[in-house]
Amino acid sequence: MAKSRNNLLGVGGQRKKLSRAEQNGAGQSRAADRDSAEARRQDLLKKMRERSQGAADTSEE
């Protein structure tokens, strides 16, 4: 068994490297920002698809 119980690296895979912000507890807000950015991207893609669908419908007529 390893000398230190806190060092579990190599037991069950490797850990994700934490940034300083994540170590200090500010990582959750960054994750929320990332999620909101993803939501905005998805919304933009949806609008673009709707516009292209509408343009394709009018060109068929």
Contacts in CASP RR format, 6 or more apart in sequence:
PFRMAT RR
TARGET T0000
AUTHOR 0000-0000-0000
METHOD contacts of the structure
MODEL  1
MAKSRNNLLGVGGQRKKLSRAEQNGAGQSRAADRDSAEARRQDLLKKMRE
RSQGAADTSEE
2 11 0 8 1.000
8 15 0 8 1.000
9 15 0 8 1.000
19 27 0 8 1.000
21 27 0 8 1.000
21 30 0 8 1.000
22 30 0 8 1.000
END
